[in-house]
Structures are given as C-alpha cells and as structure tokens.
Amino acid sequence: MNPTSPSPRAQARAVVVAGFGQNVVLTTVTTFVLAYLIQYAGISSAGIAVVTAIITVAKILDAITDPIMGVIIDLTRTRWGKLRPYILFSAAPVAALTALMFAVPDADEPLQLVYFGVVYVLWGFAYTVCDVPFWGLIGSAFPDAGQRTRVIGNVRAFGAISLGLATLGMPWLARALSGGGATTGTGWTLAVALVSVVGMALFLLAFFVPRERPSALKQGRLTLRQLGGTLIRNTPLLLVLLGSVLGFGRFIVQAGGAVFVVVAYGDEGLFTLIGAAIIVGLVASSFATPPLMRWVSARALMVWSSLAGAVLYVAMYLVGFASIAAIVAFIFLTGLTLGIFLVGQATMIADAVDDAERRTGIRNDGVSFATLTFVSKIMSALAVLVFGLFVAAAGYQADAAVTPEMQNTVFAAITLVPAVSCLLSAVPFAFVRLHHPRVE
C-alpha cells in the first residue's frame, strides 16, 4: 500500500459514513415525498395518480440507465480512477434536486405536476450516477474479501438505521423549521434541504478517503466488446443476479405491509411495529453476517437463509394474523434472513468480479455493480406488481367492506408468495462456483 494513502480501516470508516449519508437522502425521498405532495403541495387524488405514473416511468428509466452508467464508468480513465470522479460530481446535483423535489411551487396543479416530473426524473438520473460507482468502489477499494464483507455489512446495517432515523426524525425537524406550532410546506423544504446537504457532504467522504485498487487504475482502456464479453461469461455473477430476481418476494412485506395492517387490523399505525421489526432484524443480521462468513461461505449462507426464510413465511401463514405480536415476531425473524441476503448478495457480486479479473485480466467494477442496483430495482418493482395483483384479486379498495376472504388473500401475498420466492431463489445460489479458495 502507498504510505501516503489512507489505511484500510480509515477507508472502511469513510465508506460506511458515506453510505449512511447517501441512505438518509434516499429514505427521505422514498418515505415522505408522497405525503409532502398530498398534505403540503395540495396535489389532488387525480394528481397523485399522475405522480404515481411519473414515478413508475422514472423507475423504469432509472433501471435502464444503471447498466449504461456501469459501462460509462468502466470506460472512464482519470487520475482519480474510474469510480471516484462520479462520486465527486454527483453529490451536489443529488442534494439540490432532493431539496427542489420538496419545494413544489404554489401554482396550478398541471404546472406543479410538470415541475415534479422534471425534478424527479433528473433526481433519478443523478442518484444513479452516485449510487453505481459507490458500490463499485466498495468492490475495488477492499481487495481483502473479509474486510470487504465487513464493510458491506456495515453499509447495509447503517442504511437500515438511517431509515429509522429519517422516519422518526424528519417530521420533527420539519415542524421545528416551520417557525410555529404546525408543520408547513416551507418547514419541509428547509428540513429536506438541510438533510440533503449534510447527507451528501458525508457521501463525499467516499471520494476523498478510499482509493481504487492499483490493478483497476493500471488497466488499459477497455472496449464495449471486452466489457460485454466478460459480463456474459461471468457465470457466477449471472447466477447471483438470477437468484436475486427470483427472490423478489423478500421485498413484499415492505411494499404491502401498510396495506396489510389496514386490511387485517383496520389500523395503519400498526405498520410502525412491522417496520421497526424489519429494521431491527436487518441491522442485527447485517452486523452478524460478516463474522459468520469467516466460517461459512457466502453461497451456503444465501442458500440456507433462503430456505429458512421460506420456512418462516409458511409458519407465519399457518399461525395466522390474529395476534399482531406473533406477526411482529415473524417479521423480525424474516428481517434477519433479509439482512443476510442483502450482505451476501453484494459480497458474492464483489467476489464474482474478483474471480473474473483473475481468469480474464479484466476488471469491470462499473457494469458488474450496476447489475446490483439494477436487480434491486427489478425486485422492488416485481414486489409491488405482484402484491398489487393480489390486492386487486381480493377486491380491496378504500371504501370496500373488508371480508375474511379479502384478509386471507392479502395475507397470502405477504407470506406464501415470499415463501415460494425464497425457495426458487435458493436454487441458483446453490450452483455458484468461484475459483478462489477464500470464497469457497
């Protein structure tokens, strides 16, 4: 290691703090943007339908741009490397666009919708530019597989913590900055602007402290044919991606938990308990998974955690939803398996990139880690789609009388569908083989 470069421990701390800052901004947007538009921007129910369409189209465009961004990264050569420049130059646009998203002008609704649509699409592109190189940097900056896994685990854990802090803290901060007793739209604008600036300032630590590995910096300019060929021939990576997509059911509780508690218990406030159970499970297993990987391979953990998840979801269905305490307990346990999955998924992609470099001499952090963000978005989209189909099949809507059949159908969506998804997901992971004794 260059004596002037930061120590591995300093680089690890910087990446974890940067990931925390980035996740605070992301969770603020995903958690509160619809509530802001309805309560403070005054968007009507018809307008919210348009907003939903805008977000859906933007997500599709966002997913498509992930691999494109990965290719651009791998074709980049600068004195800072190929990943860090994008981290540096994306931070300010993400912070500014996040604040602008919560500053919808007081105008006619069509103009408000156009404003939101333009800002949200630009925000999605800017976030892709910061997110893909961030995950690629984790793979490049930490050649030691054990340390890399610990960094991934800590990033995932503090990402879950940021979700809890944003959920609890943002409403309080918005009220405090409203200048009076009641929360105002201006208060939300100021709160989001403050959090965005602080969050992306922390994110810049990923540029200033970590260093890309020397082999990546010395690698000559790659061609599109080399990048595509290396990706297509990376069988372990493709199997991880297939197993991830098949495991989309793990995200259904997050996608439909709020609807489920309304249908099952008639009280949306109970989702706070379910959300807290998921977060606690995620944090606990994200911290615990790296030490486990000293004794058990990532492949084995992914297979067994998938099977355990399937068993837990079936057990939750058989126990039923009469007791909210039982549901919270099961959600916590499935949150543990989800944390293992998220850490193992990123770890196995990083290991697959290392494996391909050893076999081919080509290191493609950008396009390979773009597949991580791409499949995560596909998993979320599939979870929302499948849950929505079950809700439609149940006949549930806001003014409908809730029936036992309706409750059972929605309950099956958050239990049996994830169980089948976990079982299917285990199969590709079982066939992953890497040519490195540390990993196997």
C-alpha positions as CSV (number, residue, x, y, z in Angstrom):
1,M,0.0,0.0,0.0
2,N,1.2,3.5,-0.8
3,P,2.4,5.1,2.5
4,T,0.6,8.3,1.6
5,S,-2.8,6.6,1.1
6,P,-5.3,6.2,4.0
7,S,-5.2,3.0,6.0
8,P,-7.8,0.2,5.1
9,R,-9.6,1.0,8.4
10,A,-9.9,4.7,7.6
11,Q,-11.1,3.8,4.1
12,A,-13.7,1.5,5.6
13,R,-15.0,4.0,8.1
14,A,-15.3,6.6,5.3
15,V,-17.3,4.3,3.0
16,V,-19.7,3.4,5.8
17,V,-20.3,7.0,6.8
18,A,-20.7,8.0,3.1
19,G,-23.2,5.2,2.7
20,F,-25.1,6.4,5.7
21,G,-25.3,9.9,4.4
22,Q,-26.5,8.7,1.0
23,N,-29.2,6.5,2.5
24,V,-30.6,9.3,4.7
25,V,-31.2,11.3,1.5
26,L,-32.7,8.3,-0.3
27,T,-35.0,7.2,2.5
28,T,-36.2,10.8,3.0
29,V,-37.4,10.8,-0.6
30,T,-38.9,7.4,-0.7
31,T,-40.7,7.8,2.7
32,F,-42.0,11.3,2.6
33,V,-42.4,12.6,-1.0
34,L,-46.0,11.4,-1.5
35,A,-47.0,12.7,2.0
36,Y,-45.5,16.0,1.2
37,L,-47.2,16.3,-2.2
38,I,-50.6,15.4,-0.7
39,Q,-50.5,17.3,2.6
40,Y,-48.4,20.4,1.8
41,A,-48.2,20.8,-2.0
42,G,-52.0,20.3,-2.2
43,I,-51.9,17.7,-5.0
44,S,-55.4,16.2,-5.6
45,S,-56.2,12.5,-5.8
46,A,-56.2,12.6,-9.6
47,G,-52.9,14.4,-9.5
48,I,-51.4,11.7,-7.2
49,A,-52.4,9.2,-9.9
50,V,-50.3,11.2,-12.3
51,V,-47.5,11.4,-9.8
52,T,-47.6,7.6,-9.4
53,A,-47.3,7.2,-13.2
54,I,-44.4,9.6,-13.2
55,I,-42.6,7.7,-10.5
56,T,-43.2,4.4,-12.3
57,V,-41.9,5.6,-15.6
58,A,-38.9,7.2,-13.9
59,K,-38.1,3.9,-12.1
60,I,-38.1,2.1,-15.4
61,L,-35.8,4.7,-17.0
62,D,-33.6,4.6,-13.9
63,A,-33.3,0.8,-14.1
64,I,-32.3,1.0,-17.8
65,T,-29.7,3.7,-17.1
66,D,-27.9,1.6,-14.4
67,P,-26.1,-0.7,-16.8
68,I,-25.4,2.2,-19.1
69,M,-23.8,4.1,-16.2
70,G,-21.8,1.0,-15.4
71,V,-20.4,0.9,-18.9
72,I,-19.6,4.6,-18.8
73,I,-17.7,4.0,-15.6
74,D,-15.6,1.1,-16.9
75,L,-14.7,3.2,-20.0
76,T,-13.6,6.1,-17.8
77,R,-9.9,6.8,-17.1
78,T,-8.8,9.8,-14.9
79,R,-6.1,10.5,-12.4
80,W,-8.7,9.8,-9.7
81,G,-9.7,6.5,-11.1
82,K,-12.9,5.5,-12.9
83,L,-15.3,5.4,-10.0
84,R,-14.4,8.3,-7.6
85,P,-14.9,11.2,-10.1
86,Y,-18.6,10.3,-10.4
87,I,-19.0,10.3,-6.7
88,L,-17.4,13.8,-6.5
89,F,-19.5,15.4,-9.2
90,S,-22.9,13.8,-8.4
91,A,-23.1,14.8,-4.8
92,A,-24.2,18.5,-5.3
93,P,-26.8,17.7,-8.0
94,V,-28.4,15.0,-5.8
95,A,-28.6,17.4,-2.8
96,A,-30.0,20.2,-4.9
97,L,-32.6,18.1,-6.7
98,T,-33.7,16.5,-3.5
99,A,-34.4,19.9,-2.0
100,L,-36.2,21.0,-5.1
101,M,-38.4,18.0,-5.0
102,F,-39.8,19.2,-1.7
103,A,-40.2,22.8,-3.0
104,V,-43.1,22.5,-5.4
105,P,-44.3,26.0,-6.3
106,D,-47.7,27.3,-5.3
107,A,-49.3,27.2,-8.8
108,D,-51.9,25.5,-10.9
109,E,-51.8,21.7,-10.5
110,P,-50.7,20.9,-14.1
111,L,-47.7,23.2,-13.6
112,Q,-46.9,21.5,-10.3
113,L,-47.1,18.1,-11.9
114,V,-44.7,19.2,-14.7
115,Y,-42.3,20.6,-12.1
116,F,-42.4,17.5,-10.0
117,G,-42.0,15.2,-13.1
118,V,-38.9,17.1,-14.4
119,V,-37.2,17.3,-11.0
120,Y,-38.0,13.6,-10.1
121,V,-36.6,12.2,-13.4
122,L,-33.5,14.4,-13.1
123,W,-33.1,13.3,-9.5
124,G,-33.3,9.6,-10.6
125,F,-30.5,10.1,-13.1
126,A,-28.3,12.0,-10.6
127,Y,-28.9,9.3,-8.0
128,T,-27.8,6.6,-10.4
129,V,-24.6,8.5,-11.1
130,C,-23.8,8.5,-7.4
131,D,-25.0,5.0,-6.5
132,V,-23.5,2.7,-9.1
133,P,-19.9,4.0,-8.6
134,F,-20.3,3.9,-4.8
135,W,-21.0,0.1,-4.8
136,G,-18.3,-0.4,-7.4
137,L,-15.8,1.4,-5.1
138,I,-16.5,-1.0,-2.3
139,G,-15.5,-3.8,-4.6
140,S,-12.4,-2.0,-5.8
141,A,-11.1,-0.4,-2.6
142,F,-11.1,-3.5,-0.5
143,P,-9.2,-6.4,-2.1
144,D,-9.3,-8.4,1.1
145,A,-12.6,-10.4,1.0
146,G,-13.1,-10.5,4.7
147,Q,-12.7,-6.7,5.1
148,R,-14.9,-6.1,2.1
149,T,-17.7,-8.2,3.6
150,R,-17.5,-6.3,6.9
151,V,-17.8,-3.0,5.0
152,I,-20.8,-4.3,3.1
153,G,-22.4,-5.5,6.3
154,N,-21.8,-2.1,8.0
155,V,-23.2,-0.2,5.0
156,R,-26.3,-2.3,5.0
157,A,-26.7,-2.0,8.7
158,F,-26.3,1.8,8.8
159,G,-28.6,2.0,5.8
160,A,-31.3,0.4,7.8
161,I,-30.5,2.7,10.8
162,S,-30.8,5.7,8.5
163,L,-34.3,4.5,7.5
164,G,-35.4,4.5,11.2
165,L,-33.8,7.9,11.9
166,A,-35.3,9.5,8.8
167,T,-38.7,8.0,9.5
168,L,-38.7,9.3,13.1
169,G,-36.7,12.5,12.8
170,M,-37.8,14.2,9.6
171,P,-41.4,15.0,10.7
172,W,-39.9,16.5,13.9
173,L,-37.3,18.5,12.0
174,A,-39.9,19.8,9.5
175,R,-42.1,21.0,12.4
176,A,-39.1,22.7,14.2
177,L,-38.2,24.6,11.0
178,S,-41.8,25.6,10.3
179,G,-41.5,28.5,12.7
180,G,-44.6,27.8,14.6
181,G,-46.8,25.1,16.1
182,A,-48.0,23.5,12.9
183,T,-45.8,21.9,10.3
184,T,-45.8,23.8,7.0
185,G,-44.6,23.1,3.4
186,T,-41.8,25.6,3.9
187,G,-40.7,23.7,7.0
188,W,-40.5,20.5,4.9
189,T,-38.5,22.3,2.2
190,L,-36.0,23.6,4.8
191,A,-35.7,20.3,6.6
192,V,-35.1,18.3,3.4
193,A,-32.6,20.9,2.1
194,L,-30.6,20.7,5.4
195,V,-30.6,16.9,5.4
196,S,-29.7,16.7,1.8
197,V,-26.7,19.0,2.1
198,V,-25.4,17.2,5.2
199,G,-26.1,13.7,3.8
200,M,-24.3,14.3,0.5
201,A,-21.5,16.1,2.3
202,L,-21.0,12.9,4.2
203,F,-21.2,11.0,1.0
204,L,-18.2,12.9,-0.4
205,L,-16.0,11.0,2.1
206,A,-16.3,8.2,-0.4
207,F,-14.3,10.4,-2.9
208,F,-11.8,11.9,-0.5
209,V,-10.7,8.9,1.5
210,P,-10.9,5.5,-0.3
211,R,-8.6,4.5,-3.2
212,E,-9.3,2.3,-6.1
213,R,-7.1,-0.8,-6.3
214,P,-3.9,-0.4,-8.4
215,S,-4.9,-3.1,-10.9
216,A,-8.0,-1.1,-11.9
217,L,-6.0,2.1,-12.2
218,K,-3.3,0.5,-14.4
219,Q,-5.8,-1.4,-16.6
220,G,-5.8,-0.1,-20.2
221,R,-8.8,1.4,-21.9
222,L,-11.5,-1.3,-22.3
223,T,-13.8,-1.8,-25.3
224,L,-17.5,-2.4,-25.2
225,R,-16.9,-5.9,-26.6
226,Q,-14.5,-6.7,-23.8
227,L,-16.9,-5.4,-21.1
228,G,-19.9,-7.3,-22.6
229,G,-18.0,-10.5,-23.2
230,T,-16.6,-10.5,-19.6
231,L,-20.0,-9.9,-18.2
232,I,-21.8,-12.6,-20.2
233,R,-19.1,-15.2,-19.4
234,N,-19.2,-14.4,-15.7
235,T,-21.5,-17.3,-14.8
236,P,-21.2,-16.9,-11.0
237,L,-22.4,-13.3,-11.4
238,L,-25.3,-14.2,-13.6
239,L,-26.4,-16.9,-11.2
240,V,-26.3,-14.4,-8.3
241,L,-28.4,-12.0,-10.4
242,L,-30.9,-14.8,-11.3
243,G,-31.2,-15.8,-7.6
244,S,-31.7,-12.2,-6.6
245,V,-34.6,-11.6,-9.1
246,L,-36.3,-14.9,-8.1
247,G,-36.1,-13.7,-4.5
248,F,-38.1,-10.6,-5.1
249,G,-40.8,-11.8,-2.6
250,R,-38.5,-10.8,0.2
251,F,-39.5,-7.2,-0.5
252,I,-43.3,-7.7,-0.5
253,V,-43.7,-7.0,3.2
254,Q,-42.1,-3.6,2.7
255,A,-44.2,-3.0,-0.4
256,G,-47.5,-4.1,1.1
257,G,-47.2,-4.1,4.9
258,A,-49.0,-0.9,5.3
259,V,-52.0,-2.1,3.3
260,F,-51.9,-5.5,5.1
261,V,-52.3,-3.9,8.6
262,V,-55.2,-1.8,7.4
263,V,-57.0,-4.9,5.9
264,A,-56.2,-7.2,8.8
265,Y,-56.5,-4.8,11.7
266,G,-58.1,-1.6,10.4
267,D,-55.2,0.5,11.9
268,E,-52.4,1.7,9.6
269,G,-50.5,2.9,12.7
270,L,-49.6,-0.8,13.4
271,F,-47.3,-0.7,10.4
272,T,-44.8,1.1,12.7
273,L,-44.4,-2.1,14.6
274,I,-43.8,-4.1,11.5
275,G,-41.4,-1.5,10.1
276,A,-39.5,-1.5,13.3
277,A,-39.3,-5.3,13.4
278,I,-37.9,-5.3,9.8
279,I,-35.3,-2.7,10.6
280,V,-34.1,-4.3,13.9
281,G,-33.8,-7.7,12.1
282,L,-31.9,-6.1,9.2
283,V,-29.5,-4.2,11.4
284,A,-28.8,-7.3,13.6
285,S,-28.1,-9.7,10.7
286,S,-26.1,-7.1,8.7
287,F,-23.7,-6.8,11.6
288,A,-23.7,-10.6,12.3
289,T,-23.2,-11.8,8.7
290,P,-19.6,-10.8,8.1
291,P,-18.3,-12.8,11.2
292,L,-20.4,-15.7,10.1
293,M,-18.7,-15.6,6.7
294,R,-15.4,-16.4,8.4
295,W,-16.7,-19.9,9.0
296,V,-19.4,-20.4,6.3
297,S,-19.2,-19.4,2.6
298,A,-21.5,-16.7,1.3
299,R,-23.0,-19.3,-1.0
300,A,-24.0,-21.5,1.8
301,L,-25.4,-18.6,3.9
302,M,-27.5,-17.5,0.9
303,V,-28.9,-21.0,0.4
304,W,-29.7,-21.7,4.0
305,S,-31.1,-18.2,4.8
306,S,-33.4,-18.6,1.7
307,L,-34.6,-21.9,2.9
308,A,-35.0,-20.6,6.5
309,G,-37.0,-17.6,5.1
310,A,-39.3,-20.0,3.2
311,V,-40.0,-22.0,6.4
312,L,-40.6,-18.8,8.4
313,Y,-43.1,-17.4,5.9
314,V,-45.0,-20.7,5.7
315,A,-45.1,-20.8,9.5
316,M,-46.4,-17.2,9.7
317,Y,-49.2,-18.2,7.3
318,L,-50.1,-21.2,9.3
319,V,-50.1,-19.3,12.6
320,G,-52.3,-16.6,11.1
321,F,-52.7,-12.9,11.8
322,A,-55.0,-13.0,14.8
323,S,-52.1,-11.8,17.0
324,I,-50.1,-8.8,15.9
325,A,-47.4,-9.8,18.4
326,A,-46.9,-13.1,16.5
327,I,-46.7,-11.2,13.2
328,V,-44.1,-8.8,14.5
329,A,-42.0,-11.7,15.8
330,F,-42.1,-13.5,12.5
331,I,-41.4,-10.2,10.6
332,F,-38.3,-9.7,12.8
333,L,-37.1,-13.3,12.0
334,T,-37.6,-12.8,8.3
335,G,-35.8,-9.5,8.6
336,L,-32.8,-11.4,9.9
337,T,-32.9,-13.6,6.7
338,L,-33.3,-10.4,4.6
339,G,-30.2,-8.8,6.1
340,I,-28.2,-12.0,5.4
341,F,-29.4,-11.9,1.8
342,L,-28.5,-8.2,1.2
343,V,-25.0,-8.6,2.6
344,G,-24.4,-11.9,0.8
345,Q,-25.8,-10.6,-2.5
346,A,-23.3,-7.6,-2.6
347,T,-20.5,-9.8,-1.3
348,M,-21.0,-12.5,-4.0
349,I,-21.1,-9.9,-6.7
350,A,-17.8,-8.5,-5.5
351,D,-16.3,-12.0,-5.3
352,A,-17.5,-12.7,-8.8
353,V,-15.8,-9.5,-10.1
354,D,-12.5,-10.6,-8.4
355,D,-12.9,-14.1,-9.8
356,A,-13.4,-12.8,-13.4
357,E,-10.4,-10.5,-13.1
358,R,-8.2,-13.5,-12.1
359,R,-9.5,-15.5,-15.0
360,T,-9.6,-12.8,-17.7
361,G,-7.4,-10.0,-16.5
362,I,-10.3,-7.6,-17.0
363,R,-11.8,-5.8,-14.0
364,N,-15.3,-4.3,-14.7
365,D,-16.5,-2.9,-11.3
366,G,-18.8,-0.4,-13.0
367,V,-21.0,-2.6,-15.1
368,S,-20.9,-5.5,-12.6
369,F,-22.1,-3.4,-9.7
370,A,-24.6,-1.7,-11.9
371,T,-26.3,-5.1,-12.1
372,L,-26.6,-5.0,-8.3
373,T,-28.6,-1.7,-8.3
374,F,-30.5,-2.9,-11.5
375,V,-31.7,-6.1,-9.9
376,S,-32.6,-4.4,-6.7
377,K,-35.0,-2.1,-8.6
378,I,-36.4,-5.0,-10.5
379,M,-37.0,-6.9,-7.3
380,S,-38.8,-3.9,-5.8
381,A,-40.9,-3.4,-8.9
382,L,-41.9,-7.1,-9.0
383,A,-42.8,-7.0,-5.3
384,V,-45.1,-4.0,-5.9
385,L,-46.6,-5.6,-9.0
386,V,-47.3,-9.0,-7.5
387,F,-48.7,-7.5,-4.3
388,G,-50.9,-5.2,-6.3
389,L,-52.3,-8.1,-8.3
390,F,-53.2,-9.9,-5.1
391,V,-54.9,-6.8,-3.7
392,A,-56.9,-6.4,-7.0
393,A,-57.8,-10.1,-6.8
394,A,-59.0,-9.6,-3.3
395,G,-61.2,-6.7,-4.4
396,Y,-59.9,-4.4,-1.8
397,Q,-60.2,-0.6,-2.1
398,A,-60.5,2.3,0.3
399,D,-64.3,2.2,0.6
400,A,-64.8,-1.5,0.4
401,A,-66.1,-3.6,3.3
402,V,-63.3,-5.9,4.5
403,T,-64.2,-9.6,4.4
404,P,-62.3,-12.7,5.7
405,E,-61.6,-13.8,2.1
406,M,-60.1,-10.4,1.4
407,Q,-57.9,-10.6,4.5
408,N,-56.7,-14.1,3.7
409,T,-55.8,-13.2,0.1
410,V,-53.7,-10.2,1.2
411,F,-52.1,-12.3,4.0
412,A,-51.2,-14.9,1.5
413,A,-49.5,-12.3,-0.6
414,I,-47.1,-11.3,2.2
415,T,-46.5,-14.9,3.4
416,L,-46.9,-17.6,0.7
417,V,-45.5,-15.6,-2.2
418,P,-42.3,-14.7,-0.3
419,A,-42.0,-18.4,0.7
420,V,-42.2,-19.6,-2.9
421,S,-39.8,-16.8,-3.9
422,C,-37.2,-17.8,-1.3
423,L,-37.3,-21.4,-2.4
424,L,-36.8,-20.5,-6.0
425,S,-34.0,-18.1,-5.1
426,A,-32.0,-20.8,-3.3
427,V,-31.6,-22.8,-6.5
428,P,-29.3,-20.5,-8.5
429,F,-27.2,-19.6,-5.4
430,A,-26.6,-23.3,-4.8
431,F,-24.8,-23.6,-8.2
432,V,-22.5,-20.6,-7.8
433,R,-18.8,-21.7,-8.1
434,L,-15.9,-19.4,-7.7
435,H,-12.2,-20.2,-8.4
436,H,-10.9,-18.9,-5.2
437,P,-10.2,-20.9,-2.0
438,R,-11.1,-17.9,0.3
439,V,-14.6,-17.7,-1.1
440,E,-15.3,-21.4,-1.4
